């Protein structure tokens, strides 16, 4: 046996930091350990060597013997069979040893034998005989061909046999117990009480005694063995912070802290493993903070003193914890590297210490001084700007020392401390000659630190803190110079008051209601409050404002989900998810009607909530979309609120004329002129100016679509004769228009002629008919398609003309805007800095870059221009599978790419009409998606983007014909790349000019349903003493 075990042992691979000699000698191991090992070997062999496998292996060896020639030397069958069996048994022993040597558990037995610790030997044997507690190392069937080195898992060097197995079992048992007692499945020092600790310990003690000999032995461990167990659990949980050395002082210190927690919570109980496990379960967060905090200290002398202090019997447990909680740091550079971890740890430690009765108040006071100064120093280093000037540095250090001295006796010692701190810090936070106000962020963090470090619920502290917050709220100009930041400072102060339920210190006013509403909206939008005011009886002012805020946030989120869902749905009325959003909206909009005891003016609350809802829809989309969407018959039938409520019933009035707006001014005038002439059968309106072809063609196609739509509507008439007359007039009008357009001779191909013919005779199911529009975006796509078709008629040959008339040219060539999957892309990133000098990456070339937010959680500065802040560049080059020259690949902007793809889709939509392939639905959805994506990328609303594109289309033919005076004979990669670059330059120049022009103001002239609603949407209120309208201003989440 010893030879086999020794052979198996040498197939084990231990970590290089451990020296594990072979000590499994038969004459040294107790008989019970040898018997246990043989038992586990039998389990391994029984589980992993099926009979059929032995037969096949034996047969294979026999065939190998018979296949050899008589003249060749070979081993006998018995020798080969014996070798095979020995290999299998060796592998079996290897698997046995892998589970026993995990975390060096076997080493604990040799120590126990040397020190005559019979209890550990008994636990080792009893545990190993329980394959549920110590599972077999099972990696499939055994084979004599699988002998190789096996890596032993060693997370830590154990002092107690199978300590991690026991810890996992105990943790699961306690978790099940806590879950059965409460809805919460996890606890920390914030909710755990001494009674809960004792109750959990008793339950675990009982469970261990009832679940077999191996677990029962845990309840009988001596204090020495309990220490071994506690240290093992600490090593197992925090092995990333602790070394596996036997003399690791940090492990001993954490063990001392755990034992102090035991003594603090259950004073009269002896140390036991059930108690240790219960402390770990409930107080793991506080133990983790101590580990983080102590891991910052590299001074072995300090650690040694802490270890001695924790082992001193004459010192009280709480005082021991306080002594551990302030570890000195050396030098500012070391402090800066570790200050975040130190602050985070001291917050949790202080919170725990406050929950314990203190026999000596000076111990708490001493630790509070350390804690306050630590956080104040951290705030100063984080927020004060760096300056190379010697004089500035000296002054800064003096002011920081002053602030540290101010907080020595508490942030809330009196009402002058916090203003003095802000006054001292402001001199070094605000850059001279700059309007930048990082002081706002300093005050925010300062208020957070005060709530963490000080006991703000103490009567005196609370009164001082409330008074200071009221001063900040009432006189923000005394703390921040820039007026635009003062309202934000007021919201910061008010937020602290709302979170602590201290708003009773203010008198009622409409402005206060407005700001309370804003603060509550922010809390609910960020899910920072778990309370739901909608589910409780509402009485107070603050509770009513909370209800309004939560309703607005919920509705805003539902509106956002609704509009996103609309983009991908062809039949929203049949989608259950879409209908559920509408039902939630209906429920929230009728909250006041169903809860009339909310306020005697509940109907006024409901009225302004409905007005606010329309405002939010207009903010996200536009008034025309809102009108079109909520006046749909199925919505007003299935959700009666939108048909009967006073505000929504006004949306029933007839919509504006189909295709009447929005065009840009010049195109719109020509469109209306040609439309009037064609309707009156005046076919002499075209004077030969090719620039008039797009508005003429758009007018003709819009008339045809409107006539087709009217013919569908006429099907409800009862008179067959009237039906026939209407149908005949429509059919005759369409023929006349088509013949008129043909005679103008501007169509250059059969495809274009066919396309016009098909557009003039659309099927009832066509997406181009207004009766099939699901929202105003569909109308925009139809209008853009007609205009684009007109533009193509007067442009010289270009990639889009090829795509419409000769799409085969693109079978082996990408379309404009497309990027091949194999094509290399080169993205250049630049390192930028916010005004607080925090670095971050952005793309070097990103036209129309939106305002960025500094990623540093302490900063949150908004950056609207990164160019002056560039410090260095970093190129990231993706491998070029096409092996093109990098100089030839110039990436066009994502906006231009999306624009070109949109034009591709418009072209393919027209092409599909001409050849009737029946792909209109999918192409329409693709076109719509690209239009909405372009709207997001340019940060222009859909209706305004439609105006911009019409405006751009008007000047595109002249620009293109001038840029490309000669017809394009073919499309290839070079011509496509040049075309893309030229389009990009032209479009981005136009876009920047358009955003600054009066077109933006003139574009959105959609009529409001009523003057009253229009006034409310614009929030043009006349002076009023009512606070209710102030609660329903536009919400931005």
Order of alpha helices (4+ residues) and beta strands (2+ residues): alpha-beta-alpha-alpha-alpha-alpha-alpha-beta-alpha-alpha-alpha-alpha-alpha-alpha-alpha-alpha-alpha-alpha-alpha-alpha-alpha-alpha-alpha-alpha-alpha-alpha-alpha-alpha-alpha-alpha-alpha-alpha-alpha-alpha-alpha-alpha-alpha-alpha-alpha-beta-beta-beta-beta-beta-alpha-alpha-alpha-alpha-alpha-alpha
